[in-house]
Structures are given as structure tokens and as C-alpha cells.
């Protein structure tokens, strides 16, 4: 047993107990989304095994696993927000224990990665209130662990549970499928051999099935969520065909703020970014042209309607506007942050982390709203993968050639 993992677990347990008492035993007033999540849990408590009619009519945009679990909790303990918060808190603790005990025994980045996850502002908020995010994140992390350990059918089940908690979690099994396909293409770029390889190595199949697990929900609702609540939240059929490139810009900026820049500051890998334009000029020029077009033609703006009236894209946007960075200058700042993100994850050594980033960011362009916390599951997986040298591009020692640093081909997990 790793003493480091044991002591870390004890410290986290003490921290969780302390926060519980500091939060007045979770007896406070309902917080934001809890005002409608609590009634939804009560709604599900009437049917321990929800019927198709219930699944068609519940008044939430999210897939229902967190509400089913909430309904079971209400059935046992009554209509009590404290118990629902304790359920969420317990799931958050299990998530951190999974993160800790599934990490490599001797990773030098263990505490950095654990801290990176825990200090994300929304991690605390999603843990101490009855929110759905933590349930989905646990499924994603467990699925990622199963993939790295090559227990792929377990990975499929965990990712299906994640997709059944939040629809956009399908980005993670999709990233694994994309990574597996890329690895096959690296072996031989010819299409016939690629197709032959797909049938010889079926690692991708369980994760493709996890992606397809969204289809029963879409068929049940005849759309991405129950129609009534979509109308209530002004997410109508006309918007389904729209794609918001501004959200792509903002999610890239959030990734730079919450992951890339802290990683640079702590690991002192600034040299990679300084030399990137010289080592990968084609990528760099493409990024500049793409970002210039996006911030000019599709500036990042928050949805604003009678249901959602908060004017900011999220905390990062609010901070910039508070210190006086607005208008086109703010879009340029977002563009520079997006550039940092693209340089960090896109290079000839494109790996699983890169697939996770690209697919998540592209999928967030279809989100109903922009919000920092939508990047939290992605950042969790990135911090977890960073503990494994073969999924972290900076793991090559500094005394090796810079060419190898920039162009390494990571070993598959």
C-alpha cells in the first residue's frame, strides 16, 4: 500500500469533514439550480424504477441518473436537501479517492495534479450542493481508469453511466475512439490496412458503443432533452442547428487559465511555447489565421434570454470585464489564451490528451450556455493523464534533444 496515497486520503477525509461542519451541516437555503433539482428528485422518488412516461416528462435538460439516485435518497430519507447534498458530497469524495488510488505510485506530479483538480472553483460548488456534474465526472474518471488498465468493457459501462448523467460526457469515449483510430493510422496510413486493423484490434469498440448510448435518450425525447424543458429554457428547435464558435473560443480560454498556464508556471515548460513557432510553423500560422477569423466573425458572447440573464460567459469573462477589459480587446485576450491552448495540445505528437481537448472544445460549441464549469470534466481528465508519463508530452527529460521533446510519439495506455 502506498503511504503517500493513504496519508493523502486521510487529509482529504479530514478536509471533507471540516467543510461539512463549516457549511452548517449542509442545512442552508437552496442554492440556484437546487431550486428545481430538489423537486425533480422528489418526482423520481415516486417510481424507484422510472417509467418511460416519467423519463419523457421530467423537467430537466440533463440525462437522469443523478435524479434517479436523488429519488432513491428521497425515498429513504424524505424530502431533505441535506441528504441530497450528502449524496453529492459522498460521490465527490469517491471521485477524489479514485483519482488518488488510481494514480501511478511514484508520479512526481501527483500533488500538482490533485491540487489542480480540487482548486478549480466549480469543483467545490458542485460538491457541496446537489448538482449533477460530480455524478457524471465520476463516471468519466472511472471510465478513463478502466481504459488505462485495459479493462475496456468496464470502461464502456462507466462511460455509459457518465453519458446518462450529462449528455456531453460522450466527448470522452469519443476521444478514446479517435485516439485509437489515430494510433492505427500511425502504424500504416493506407486505408485498407487501417480498416483491417480496426477488426484486429477492437479496443475502440466498447467506447464507440458508449458514444452511441446517447441515441436511446435522443429517440426517447425526439431531441437532446425533454421538449418541454427545452422550450422553457429557450433552447428551441431553431437553435439545434446553430453552432456557437464563440463558445469554442471561451472554452479554449478557460482551459488555458485553469490548466495550461498553471502547468507552465509550476513545471517551468515555457520554453516549449517560446520555440513552438519555430518548431511547428505550419501549425502556428494556421492557429493565428483561425483565431483571427473566429474572434472577428464569431466573438464570444453569452446567451441572454428571459430564462438566463447573467451577462458574463463565466468567471474568466467576469474577471476581465471587472478590470476593464471589454469589447474587441477582450476578444483578443480570449484569442491569445486560445492560442496557448492550441499550442499546448496540438503538435505532431498528438496524443490522448489532445483528443480529449479537441473533441470537448468542439462539442461545447453546441452547448446551451457558456460556463467555466463545463470545462471541469475535461480538466479533471487532463490532470489525471498528466501523472502518466506516456500521456504527458513534457515527460521527456531536459537533457534529451529538443526535437524529441516536441515530436515524441507517446506510448499507448
C-alpha positions as CSV (number, residue, x, y, z in Angstrom):
1,X,0.0,0.0,0.0
2,X,1.3,3.5,-0.9
3,X,1.8,5.5,2.2
4,X,1.5,8.7,0.1
5,X,-1.9,7.7,-1.1
6,X,-3.0,6.7,2.4
7,X,-1.9,9.9,4.0
8,X,-3.4,12.0,1.2
9,X,-6.7,10.1,1.6
10,X,-6.8,10.8,5.4
11,X,-6.1,14.5,4.8
12,X,-8.9,14.7,2.2
13,X,-11.3,13.0,4.6
14,X,-10.4,15.5,7.3
15,X,-10.9,18.3,4.8
16,X,-14.3,17.0,3.8
17,X,-15.5,16.6,7.5
18,X,-14.3,20.1,8.2
19,X,-16.1,21.6,5.3
20,X,-19.3,19.8,6.3
21,X,-19.3,21.5,9.6
22,X,-18.2,24.8,8.2
23,X,-21.2,24.6,5.8
24,X,-23.6,24.2,8.8
25,X,-24.1,20.5,8.1
26,X,-25.4,21.3,4.6
27,X,-28.6,22.8,6.1
28,X,-28.5,26.1,4.3
29,X,-31.1,27.5,1.8
30,X,-31.5,26.0,-1.6
31,X,-28.7,27.2,-4.0
32,X,-29.5,28.2,-7.6
33,X,-30.2,25.0,-9.6
34,X,-31.2,23.2,-6.4
35,X,-34.5,25.0,-6.6
36,X,-35.5,22.8,-9.4
37,X,-33.2,19.8,-8.9
38,X,-34.9,19.1,-5.5
39,X,-38.4,18.9,-7.0
40,X,-37.0,16.7,-9.8
41,X,-35.5,14.2,-7.2
42,X,-38.9,14.2,-5.4
43,X,-40.6,13.5,-8.8
44,X,-38.3,10.5,-9.3
45,X,-38.8,9.2,-5.8
46,X,-42.4,8.2,-6.8
47,X,-41.0,5.5,-9.1
48,X,-37.9,3.6,-7.9
49,X,-37.6,2.2,-11.4
50,X,-38.6,5.2,-13.6
51,X,-41.2,4.5,-16.3
52,X,-40.8,5.7,-19.9
53,X,-43.5,8.3,-19.2
54,X,-41.5,9.7,-16.3
55,X,-38.3,9.8,-18.3
56,X,-40.1,11.6,-21.1
57,X,-41.7,14.3,-18.9
58,X,-39.2,15.2,-16.1
59,X,-38.3,18.9,-16.2
60,X,-34.6,18.9,-16.7
61,X,-32.1,19.2,-19.6
62,X,-29.7,16.6,-18.2
63,X,-29.9,12.8,-18.5
64,X,-31.5,11.3,-15.4
65,X,-29.0,9.2,-13.4
66,X,-28.4,11.9,-10.8
67,X,-32.1,12.4,-10.4
68,X,-32.8,8.6,-10.1
69,X,-30.2,8.4,-7.4
70,X,-31.7,11.5,-5.8
71,X,-35.1,9.9,-6.0
72,X,-33.9,6.8,-4.1
73,X,-32.3,9.1,-1.5
74,X,-35.6,11.0,-1.0
75,X,-37.5,7.7,-0.8
76,X,-35.3,6.6,2.1
77,X,-34.7,9.9,4.0
78,X,-37.5,12.1,2.9
79,X,-37.7,15.4,1.0
80,X,-34.5,16.7,2.5
81,X,-31.9,18.8,0.7
82,X,-29.3,17.9,3.3
83,X,-29.4,14.2,2.4
84,X,-29.2,15.1,-1.3
85,X,-26.2,17.3,-0.7
86,X,-24.6,14.5,1.4
87,X,-25.2,12.1,-1.6
88,X,-23.3,14.5,-3.9
89,X,-20.6,15.1,-1.3
90,X,-20.1,11.3,-0.9
91,X,-19.8,10.9,-4.7
92,X,-17.3,13.7,-4.8
93,X,-15.2,12.0,-2.1
94,X,-15.3,8.7,-4.1
95,X,-14.2,10.6,-7.1
96,X,-11.1,12.0,-5.3
97,X,-10.4,8.6,-3.9
98,X,-10.5,7.2,-7.4
99,X,-8.1,9.9,-8.5
100,X,-5.7,9.3,-5.7
101,X,-5.7,5.4,-5.7
102,X,-5.6,5.0,-9.4
103,X,-2.6,7.3,-9.9
104,X,0.9,6.0,-10.5
105,X,2.7,5.1,-7.3
106,X,5.7,7.3,-8.0
107,X,4.4,10.2,-10.1
108,X,6.3,13.4,-9.3
109,X,3.3,15.4,-10.4
110,X,0.8,13.7,-8.0
111,X,0.2,16.6,-5.7
112,X,0.2,19.2,-8.5
113,X,-2.5,17.2,-10.4
114,X,-4.6,16.6,-7.4
115,X,-4.4,20.2,-6.4
116,X,-5.2,21.3,-10.0
117,X,-8.5,19.4,-9.8
118,X,-9.5,20.5,-6.3
119,X,-8.8,24.2,-6.7
120,X,-11.0,24.6,-9.8
121,X,-13.6,27.0,-8.5
122,X,-16.6,24.9,-9.5
123,X,-15.3,21.7,-8.1
124,X,-16.2,22.9,-4.6
125,X,-19.6,24.3,-5.6
126,X,-20.5,21.1,-7.5
127,X,-19.6,19.0,-4.4
128,X,-21.3,20.8,-1.6
129,X,-24.7,21.3,-3.4
130,X,-27.0,18.8,-5.1
131,X,-25.6,19.4,-8.6
132,X,-25.4,16.8,-11.3
133,X,-21.8,17.4,-12.5
134,X,-20.0,15.3,-10.0
135,X,-22.0,12.2,-10.8
136,X,-21.0,12.5,-14.5
137,X,-17.4,13.2,-13.6
138,X,-17.1,10.1,-11.5
139,X,-18.3,8.0,-14.5
140,X,-15.8,9.8,-16.8
141,X,-12.8,9.3,-14.4
142,X,-13.7,5.6,-13.7
143,X,-14.0,5.1,-17.5
144,X,-10.6,6.7,-18.1
145,X,-9.0,4.5,-15.4
146,X,-10.6,1.4,-16.9
147,X,-9.2,2.4,-20.3
148,X,-5.7,2.9,-19.0
149,X,-5.9,-0.5,-17.2
150,X,-7.2,-2.1,-20.4
151,X,-10.5,-3.3,-18.8
152,X,-12.4,-1.9,-21.7
153,X,-15.8,-3.3,-21.2
154,X,-15.9,-1.9,-17.7
155,X,-14.8,1.4,-19.3
156,X,-17.8,1.2,-21.6
157,X,-20.2,0.8,-18.6
158,X,-18.6,3.7,-16.7
159,X,-18.8,6.0,-19.7
160,X,-22.5,5.0,-20.4
161,X,-23.2,5.9,-16.8
162,X,-21.5,9.3,-17.4
163,X,-23.5,10.0,-20.6
164,X,-26.6,9.0,-18.7
165,X,-25.7,11.7,-16.1
166,X,-24.7,14.5,-18.5
167,X,-25.1,14.2,-22.3
168,X,-21.9,15.9,-23.3
169,X,-19.8,13.3,-21.4
170,X,-19.9,11.4,-24.7
171,X,-16.9,13.5,-25.7
172,X,-14.6,11.3,-23.5
173,X,-15.3,7.9,-25.0
174,X,-15.3,9.7,-28.4
175,X,-11.8,10.9,-27.6
176,X,-10.6,7.4,-26.9
177,X,-12.1,6.2,-30.2
178,X,-10.4,9.0,-32.0
179,X,-7.1,8.2,-30.3
180,X,-7.3,4.5,-31.1
181,X,-8.0,5.3,-34.8
182,X,-5.0,7.7,-34.9
183,X,-2.8,5.1,-33.4
184,X,-3.8,2.7,-36.1
185,X,-3.2,5.3,-38.8
186,X,0.3,6.0,-37.4
187,X,1.2,2.3,-38.0
188,X,0.1,2.4,-41.6
189,X,-1.6,5.3,-43.3
190,X,-3.2,3.1,-46.1
191,X,-7.0,2.9,-45.8
192,X,-7.2,-0.9,-46.4
193,X,-4.7,-1.7,-43.6
194,X,-6.5,0.8,-41.4
195,X,-9.8,-1.0,-41.9
196,X,-8.1,-4.3,-41.4
197,X,-6.6,-3.0,-38.2
198,X,-10.0,-2.0,-36.9
199,X,-11.1,-5.6,-36.9
200,X,-7.9,-7.0,-35.5
201,X,-7.8,-4.6,-32.5
202,X,-11.3,-3.9,-31.2
203,X,-10.2,-1.7,-28.3
204,X,-12.2,1.1,-29.8
205,X,-15.5,-0.8,-29.9
206,X,-16.6,-0.6,-26.3
207,X,-16.0,3.2,-26.3
208,X,-17.9,3.6,-29.6
209,X,-20.8,1.8,-28.0
210,X,-20.6,4.2,-25.1
211,X,-20.8,7.1,-27.5
212,X,-23.9,5.6,-29.1
213,X,-25.5,5.2,-25.7
214,X,-26.8,8.8,-26.3
215,X,-29.1,7.5,-29.0
216,X,-31.8,5.9,-26.8
217,X,-32.2,9.2,-25.0
218,X,-32.4,11.2,-28.2
219,X,-35.0,8.7,-29.6
220,X,-37.0,8.8,-26.4
221,X,-37.1,12.6,-26.3
222,X,-37.1,13.1,-30.1
223,X,-34.2,15.5,-29.4
224,X,-31.3,16.1,-27.0
225,X,-33.6,16.6,-23.9
226,X,-37.3,16.6,-23.0
227,X,-39.1,19.1,-25.3
228,X,-41.0,20.9,-22.6
229,X,-38.0,21.9,-20.6
230,X,-36.1,22.9,-23.8
231,X,-38.8,25.3,-24.6
232,X,-38.9,26.7,-21.0
233,X,-35.1,27.4,-21.2
234,X,-35.3,28.9,-24.7
235,X,-33.3,26.0,-26.3
236,X,-35.8,25.6,-29.1
237,X,-35.5,23.6,-32.3
238,X,-34.2,26.5,-34.3
239,X,-31.1,26.6,-32.1
240,X,-30.3,23.0,-32.6
241,X,-28.9,23.6,-36.0
242,X,-26.8,26.5,-34.8
243,X,-23.2,26.2,-33.8
244,X,-21.6,28.8,-31.5
245,X,-17.9,29.3,-32.3
246,X,-17.8,31.9,-29.6
247,X,-18.2,29.2,-27.0
248,X,-15.3,27.3,-28.6
249,X,-13.2,30.4,-28.1
250,X,-14.2,30.8,-24.5
251,X,-13.8,27.1,-23.5
252,X,-10.3,27.2,-25.0
253,X,-9.6,30.3,-22.9
254,X,-10.9,28.6,-19.8
255,X,-8.6,25.6,-20.5
256,X,-5.6,28.0,-20.7
257,X,-6.5,29.7,-17.4
258,X,-7.3,26.7,-15.4
259,X,-4.9,24.1,-16.8
260,X,-2.2,25.2,-19.3
261,X,-0.9,28.4,-17.5
262,X,-0.7,26.7,-14.1
263,X,1.1,23.8,-15.7
264,X,3.6,26.2,-17.3
265,X,4.2,28.1,-14.1
266,X,4.7,25.0,-11.9
267,X,6.6,22.8,-14.3
268,X,8.6,25.6,-15.9
269,X,8.0,24.5,-19.5
270,X,7.7,28.0,-21.0
271,X,10.5,27.1,-23.4
272,X,8.2,24.8,-25.4
273,X,5.8,27.7,-26.1
274,X,8.6,30.1,-27.0
275,X,10.0,27.7,-29.5
276,X,6.7,26.4,-30.9
277,X,6.5,28.9,-33.8
278,X,10.0,27.8,-35.0
279,X,9.5,24.0,-34.4
280,X,5.9,23.9,-35.8
281,X,5.5,26.9,-38.1
282,X,2.7,25.4,-40.1
283,X,0.6,24.7,-37.1
284,X,1.3,28.1,-35.6
285,X,0.4,30.1,-38.7
286,X,-2.8,28.1,-39.1
287,X,-3.7,28.8,-35.5
288,X,-3.2,32.6,-35.9
289,X,-5.4,32.7,-39.1
290,X,-8.1,30.6,-37.5
291,X,-8.2,32.6,-34.2
292,X,-8.2,35.9,-36.1
293,X,-11.2,34.8,-38.1
294,X,-13.0,33.5,-35.1
295,X,-12.6,36.5,-32.8
296,X,-13.6,38.8,-35.7
297,X,-16.5,36.9,-37.1
298,X,-17.8,34.9,-34.1
299,X,-16.9,36.8,-30.9
300,X,-17.6,35.0,-27.6
301,X,-20.9,36.3,-26.2
302,X,-23.1,34.7,-23.6
303,X,-26.6,33.6,-24.3
304,X,-29.1,36.1,-22.9
305,X,-32.8,35.4,-22.7
306,X,-35.7,35.6,-20.2
307,X,-34.5,32.3,-18.6
308,X,-30.8,33.1,-18.3
309,X,-30.0,36.7,-17.5
310,X,-26.4,36.6,-16.2
311,X,-24.4,38.6,-18.7
312,X,-21.0,37.0,-18.4
313,X,-19.6,33.9,-20.1
314,X,-18.2,32.8,-16.8
315,X,-15.8,33.7,-14.1
316,X,-12.9,34.4,-16.5
317,X,-15.1,36.7,-18.5
318,X,-16.4,38.4,-15.4
319,X,-12.8,39.0,-14.2
320,X,-11.7,40.6,-17.4
321,X,-14.7,42.9,-17.5
322,X,-14.3,43.8,-13.9
323,X,-10.8,45.0,-14.5
324,X,-11.9,47.0,-17.6
325,X,-11.0,44.6,-20.4
326,X,-14.0,44.7,-22.7
327,X,-15.1,44.8,-26.4
328,X,-12.6,43.7,-29.1
329,X,-9.7,43.9,-26.7
330,X,-11.3,41.2,-24.6
331,X,-11.8,39.0,-27.7
332,X,-8.1,39.4,-28.4
333,X,-7.3,38.2,-24.9
334,X,-9.5,35.2,-25.4
335,X,-7.8,34.6,-28.7
336,X,-4.3,34.7,-27.1
337,X,-5.5,32.3,-24.5
338,X,-6.9,30.0,-27.2
339,X,-3.5,30.1,-29.0
340,X,-1.8,28.9,-25.8
341,X,-4.2,26.0,-25.5
342,X,-3.8,25.0,-29.2
343,X,0.0,25.1,-28.9
344,X,-0.1,23.0,-25.8
345,X,-2.2,20.2,-27.2
346,X,-1.8,20.2,-31.0
347,X,1.6,19.0,-32.4
348,X,2.9,16.1,-34.4
349,X,3.0,14.1,-31.1
350,X,-0.8,14.5,-30.8
351,X,-1.9,12.0,-28.1
352,X,-4.9,11.1,-25.9
353,X,-4.9,14.4,-24.0
354,X,-5.1,16.2,-27.4
355,X,-8.0,14.1,-28.5
356,X,-9.8,14.9,-25.2
357,X,-9.3,18.6,-25.6
358,X,-10.2,18.9,-29.3
359,X,-13.4,16.9,-29.0
360,X,-14.5,18.5,-25.8
361,X,-14.0,22.0,-27.1
362,X,-15.7,21.3,-30.4
363,X,-18.7,19.7,-28.6
364,X,-19.0,22.7,-26.3
365,X,-19.8,24.8,-29.3
366,X,-23.2,23.1,-29.2
367,X,-23.8,23.9,-25.5
368,X,-26.9,25.8,-24.5
369,X,-24.8,28.3,-22.5
370,X,-21.1,29.0,-22.0
371,X,-19.8,28.4,-18.5
372,X,-16.5,27.7,-16.9
373,X,-17.7,24.6,-15.2
374,X,-18.4,22.9,-18.5
375,X,-14.6,22.5,-18.8
376,X,-14.2,20.9,-15.4
377,X,-14.6,17.2,-16.5
378,X,-12.0,17.8,-19.3
379,X,-9.6,19.5,-16.9
380,X,-10.0,16.6,-14.4
381,X,-9.1,14.1,-17.1
382,X,-6.1,16.2,-18.2
383,X,-4.7,16.4,-14.7
384,X,-5.2,12.7,-14.3
385,X,-3.4,11.8,-17.5
386,X,-0.6,14.2,-16.6
387,X,0.5,11.8,-13.9
388,X,1.2,9.1,-16.6
389,X,4.4,9.9,-18.5
390,X,3.3,8.4,-21.7
391,X,0.3,10.8,-21.9
392,X,2.3,13.9,-20.8
393,X,4.3,15.5,-23.6
394,X,6.7,17.2,-21.2
395,X,7.9,13.9,-19.6
396,X,11.0,13.7,-21.8
397,X,14.0,14.7,-19.7
398,X,15.5,18.1,-20.4
399,X,18.9,16.6,-21.3
400,X,17.4,15.0,-24.4
401,X,17.1,16.7,-27.7
402,X,14.5,19.5,-28.1
403,X,13.4,17.8,-31.3
404,X,12.4,14.7,-29.3
405,X,10.6,16.9,-26.8
406,X,8.4,18.4,-29.4
407,X,7.8,15.4,-31.6
408,X,7.7,12.4,-29.3
409,X,5.1,9.7,-30.1
410,X,3.7,8.7,-26.7
411,X,3.2,5.0,-25.9
412,X,-0.4,3.9,-25.8
413,X,-2.0,3.5,-22.4
